[in-house]
Amino acid sequence: MNAMPEYIGDVPNLSGQEAEVAQVVARGRERELFAKQGGVDFGAIRAAAAIALHQHQPLIPAGGADLRTAALISNLQYMMENQHIGDNHNAPTFVWCYKRIGEFVPQLIGEGHSPRCMLEYSGTLLHGLRKMGEHHVIDALKTVTCNPDYNWAVEWLGMPWGHAVAPSTPVQDYRLHVRAFQHHFAAIFGWEALERVRGFSPSEMALPNHPDVAYEFVKTLVDCGYQWVLVQEHTVHRVGTEQHPERPHIPHRLVCTNSHGETASIIAIVKTQGSDTKLVAQMQPWYEAQGLNRVDLAGRSIPPLVTQIADGENGGVMMNEFPPKFMEVVRAASHSATPLMNAGEYLEHLFAAGVELSDLPEIQPLFHDRIWARMQPGDGPEKLNQVIEDLKREDGRFHMEGGSWTNDLSWVKGYENVLGPMEEASSRFNERVLRPGVATDHPAYRNALFHLMSSQTSCYRYWGQGLWTDYGREICRRAIEIIERDFAKY
């Protein structure tokens, strides 16, 4: 299979080879990728710890004085070029934060240690780094992603390309983000690296709890070949209860049923609550794991896995304290009874030890039991909406976040005054591009997709006032203009 170009024109390679991507991802599911290389004796360890670093910078229209014509650049580039403003002086340190795992892992392995780290970088950040000329960052990441001497220690997680939040992003757009990330990742790091991406990290750890949106979220991940998803402890309940997971340090199955009676499920790795950045910067998951012992799951003794994710660059603790603490803990944890492991590696060991998927306890998003107590799966979306409204009236703490566009009606005609720019851009893309079936390898498709996904970054999702509001509206305006201009015949 030929390598994919990283750029096609000025736009990152975000679409056009969906069949090849699916084929590569499916092939990766059939291979053992991590367990043997990692050298962990799963039957002998007491517990393990996993950390993930989330890295993101949005694209903003700030490459020039006039908002309507300014180039779409990385917020990191804006910071770098305006270090006299606010906290922008951190920009060079941020660049190092994005690079440093690519330096730490080879050093530690060279010392004979066994480091582990999961990485999650948004497509907008990777694109921004390229456009800034920070190629050394990508090169360092390539070393630990592609070189077999090191890549067993680093596990990449998938994410929505533009850092879109699942509960409030139209479901068909969210699927585009998930696929676009796979395209872009393969174009940068190669097909073999894509085979190794099995886990998914939702932006802001946001899990939809509207049953129809939650079902589409899980179905998207499964359809795109993901094996597991990271979820936050307080966003899920055990099935049949309104209790959070009793044993958050073992894998679960996230099961979501929609109003049509369809069910989708995926393995869930539970991230426990806490002040994320400090916990990861100070390697707290490993210290917690040291106090744990093996547990019973379906009659088998397994080590628990303590998992945390945090921004990899935000805050003084992460910028300054993480490097020495990571080094210290890797050296102490390596070849010990409480090693660092990545989640994909842990799951490979778990299933090799005889645990079955059906042995994992089931969880679901918040409040689903309350809904299904009042209706049957299959009663349809109208009944679901009625039940949700009734429950909201009865309990002010009950909430359902997220909704989805449908393909059978226009969300623009007659709604011009009430639709926000983001919803309008999404709707126009749906009407003019998706529904007519425009080829995904068409340059105009890719350009429109790039602008649509850039506008859906979480930074713009909940607009208040000020400059970020202006940025978001402007990217939406451009997306709509591009769609109207390039797809006028549809």
Secondary structure, DSSP 8 states (H G I E B T S, - for coil): -----SEETTEE--SS-HHHHHHHHHHHHTS--SHHHHT--TTT-S-EEEEEEEE---EEEEESSSTTT-EEEEHHHHHHHTTTSTTGGGHHHHHHHHHTHHHHHHHHHHTT----EEEEE-HHHHHHHHHHT-HHHHHHHHHHHH-TTTTTSEEEEE--TT---GGGS-HHHHHHHHHHHHHHHHHHH-HHHHHT--EE--GGG----SHHHHHHHHHHHHHTT--EEEEEGGGEEETTSS---S-TTS-EEEEEE-TTS-EEEEEEEEE--S-HHHHHHTTHHHHHHHT---EEETTEEE--EEEEEEESS-SHIIIIIHHHHHHHHHHHHTTSSS-B--HHHHHHHHHHTT--GGGS-EEEETTHHHHHTTS-TTS-HHHHHHHHHHHHHH-TT---------SSS-SSTT-TTTS-HHHHHHHHHIIIIITTT--TTSHHHHHHHHHHHHHT-GGGTS--SSHHHHHHHHHHHHHHHHHHHHTTT-
